[in-house]
Amino acid sequence: MLTIMVPDVDAHYWRTKREGGTVWEDVNETVYGERQYGAEDLDGHRWLFSQHARDVDPASWGATIASTRP
């Protein structure tokens, strides 16, 4: 699955719906501050379309830094 950043996720979502696209996740705001929705293409591949909505402190949603040691 890929996430594609778009300038206006709401307009993108409504255009997808209007054109008969298969939406598997409606527009929502994530805990990390992105507005996004999910759609499936004709070959069954799933895509996320996203737009930055607000700055959120990573610690507030449980983000951690991965170890750089092997």
C-alpha positions as CSV (number, residue, x, y, z in Angstrom):
1,M,0.0,0.0,0.0
2,L,1.2,3.5,-0.8
3,T,0.3,6.8,0.7
4,I,-0.1,9.6,-1.8
5,M,-0.1,13.2,-0.4
6,V,-2.7,15.4,-2.1
7,P,-3.3,19.2,-1.6
8,D,-7.1,18.7,-0.8
9,V,-8.0,15.3,0.4
10,D,-11.7,16.1,0.8
11,A,-12.0,17.2,-2.8
12,H,-10.1,14.2,-3.9
13,Y,-12.3,11.9,-1.9
14,W,-15.5,13.3,-3.3
15,R,-14.2,13.1,-6.9
16,T,-13.3,9.5,-6.3
17,K,-16.8,8.8,-4.9
18,R,-18.5,10.7,-7.8
19,E,-16.6,8.8,-10.4
20,G,-17.6,5.4,-8.8
21,G,-14.3,4.6,-7.2
22,T,-14.1,1.9,-4.5
23,V,-13.5,3.5,-1.1
24,W,-12.6,1.1,1.7
25,E,-11.9,3.8,4.3
26,D,-13.8,7.1,4.5
27,V,-12.0,10.4,5.2
28,N,-10.9,10.6,8.7
29,E,-8.3,12.3,10.8
30,T,-5.5,10.1,12.2
31,V,-4.0,10.4,15.7
32,Y,-0.8,11.7,14.1
33,G,-2.5,14.7,12.4
34,E,-3.3,13.5,8.8
35,R,-6.6,13.6,7.0
36,Q,-6.8,10.5,4.8
37,Y,-9.0,8.0,3.0
38,G,-8.4,4.7,1.3
39,A,-9.4,3.6,-2.2
40,E,-8.9,0.4,-4.2
41,D,-7.9,0.5,-7.9
42,L,-9.3,-1.8,-10.6
43,D,-6.5,-4.4,-10.0
44,G,-7.3,-4.6,-6.2
45,H,-4.4,-2.5,-5.0
46,R,-5.1,-0.3,-2.0
47,W,-4.1,3.3,-1.8
48,L,-4.2,5.9,0.9
49,F,-4.6,9.5,0.0
50,S,-3.6,11.9,2.7
51,Q,-3.2,15.6,3.6
52,H,-1.4,17.1,6.6
53,A,-4.1,18.5,8.9
54,R,-2.3,19.5,12.1
55,D,1.0,19.2,14.0
56,V,0.8,16.6,16.7
57,D,3.5,15.8,19.3
58,P,4.6,12.3,18.5
59,A,4.8,11.4,22.2
60,S,1.1,12.1,22.5
61,W,0.2,9.2,20.2
62,G,2.9,6.8,21.4
63,A,5.6,7.3,18.7
64,T,9.0,5.9,19.6
65,I,12.4,6.1,17.9
66,A,13.6,2.9,16.4
67,S,17.0,1.6,17.5
68,T,19.8,2.0,14.9
69,R,21.6,-1.0,16.2
70,P,21.4,-4.2,14.2
